[in-house]
């Protein structure tokens, strides 16, 4: 499994405002989970192109974050 650090939740980071949104909101069949560990969150899942789906995401409203230094996932 490939992993990449995108957000630093820090020790005892607060993930209460984060939510999983998958393509099921549009009829897709993708699935994902987010597991909180002591100082990181592991987001993983399977995307499916069935029923015109194809995305899985872990989202939060964030302010003042700079993503310019983050490499895109492929």
Secondary structure as UniProt FT lines:
FT   TURN            11..12
FT   TURN            16..17
FT   STRAND          19..22
FT   HELIX           23..26
FT   STRAND          31..36
FT   STRAND          41..46
FT   HELIX           50..52
FT   STRAND          56..59
FT   TURN            68..69
//
